[in-house]
Amino acid sequence: GAVVSQHPSRVICKSGTSVKIECRSLDFQATTMFWYRQFPKQSLMLMATSNEGSKATYEQGVEKDKFLINHASLTLSTLTVTSAHPEDSSFYICSATPGTRQTYEQYFGPGTRLTVT
Amino acid sequence: AQKITQTQPGMFVQEKEAVTLDCTYDTSDPSYGLFWYKQPSSGEMIFLIYQGSYDQQNATEGRYSLNFQKARKSANLVISASQLGDSAMYFCAIGNDMRFGAGTRLTVKP
């Protein structure tokens, strides 16, 4: 149980276009989902926290107009990279929590590797 | 604000030996959770072990144990009987929103 999927696993897009990444909790309802970005040989950096039905909370330095997050249902959150540039090329990982009292119940997706040409 | 520090960019260990990966943290929250994750080259984040700040005993999960020293604000991961498959990046994280440390690349030598 507690599986989180991401789609696509890899995507290549041209500079200036937009890319949508989906994060789904397959067998539980995710009250909160997190989006991370990881550059090569670096750690995961939290980009934003999204709660179902409300606006995402972005970390300092993350452009909310560039990285659009929608958490429309308890099983789906999407991250849209708008007007992508080569510097947006990175590994994007989502995680989801059912929001129970046990705080370690956070499950990660397999990640999406974005390459902007 | 919460902060996690991993000071070992890379570690080597001989197969079947034990290794300790260091993690220190800083937080003003009275209650918090500490996590260790393994990230192989495939990129997936694999949960290893969790320690709650009020847990009286150090957490253990199979070959993984956590040396939790609350007063020193450290939560070191101990891997016993290392295996070749343990070679990966290891990240320490704190809090519900998972602030990650810089990571330690562990290489197990045959």
Contacts between the chains, C-beta under 8 A, distances in Angstrom:
chain1	res1	chain2	res2	distance
A	34	B	97	6.4
A	34	B	98	6.5
A	36	B	98	7.8
A	38	B	43	8.0
A	42	B	102	7.5
A	42	B	103	7.9
A	43	B	91	6.3
A	43	B	100	4.7
A	43	B	101	6.4
A	43	B	102	5.0
A	43	B	103	5.1
A	44	B	45	7.7
A	44	B	91	6.9
A	44	B	98	7.6
A	44	B	100	4.7
A	45	B	100	7.7
A	46	B	97	6.0
A	46	B	98	6.7
A	46	B	99	6.8
A	46	B	100	7.9
A	49	B	97	5.8
A	91	B	43	6.0
A	93	B	43	7.6
A	93	B	45	6.6
A	95	B	45	7.5
A	95	B	98	6.9
A	97	B	96	7.6
A	103	B	33	4.7
A	103	B	52	7.6
A	103	B	96	5.4
A	104	B	33	5.8
A	104	B	35	6.5
A	104	B	47	7.6
A	104	B	50	3.8
A	104	B	52	8.0
A	106	B	35	8.0
A	106	B	47	7.9
A	106	B	96	7.8
A	106	B	98	6.5
A	107	B	47	7.8
A	108	B	37	7.8
A	108	B	44	6.9
A	108	B	45	3.9
A	108	B	47	7.7
A	110	B	42	7.8
A	110	B	43	6.9
A	110	B	44	5.1
A	111	B	43	4.5
A	111	B	44	6.8
A	111	B	45	8.0
A	113	B	43	7.5
